[in-house]
């Protein structure tokens, strides 16, 4: 995968989502059954992205697994649009310290997911992306690259 590839071309589809009213136990069972570690959270009426829930959020659950997704999710969600590129997604993930970014359309409806845990799929390691000449510009930092 090229760091210049558009998210539209590399995002995961179809996207599984959670809703704020779901019990954490239900989402946790989904994580285990499908080897997921996080999901975008959408409102039940309009399907707009309102947050992200991850396995780590269980630690914040006030009522254990009976808590709702809405009680523990990270909100608002950090999102990107499909015309953004992989490098921009990776830079934003590093800057915001997140492992997944929902891809949304103009109405904030989730249309895909760009999820990364340490690598950007095809062998692009986060450390390598940090040295990419455009990454420093995207993060507002001084470049480490000699290129």
Helices and strands as residue ranges (DSSP letters): H 7-10, E 17-19, H 24-34, E 38-42, E 49-54, G 55-60, G 64-66, H 69-72, E 79-81, H 86-96, E 100-104, E 110-115, E 119-120, E 124-125, H 126-130, H 133-139
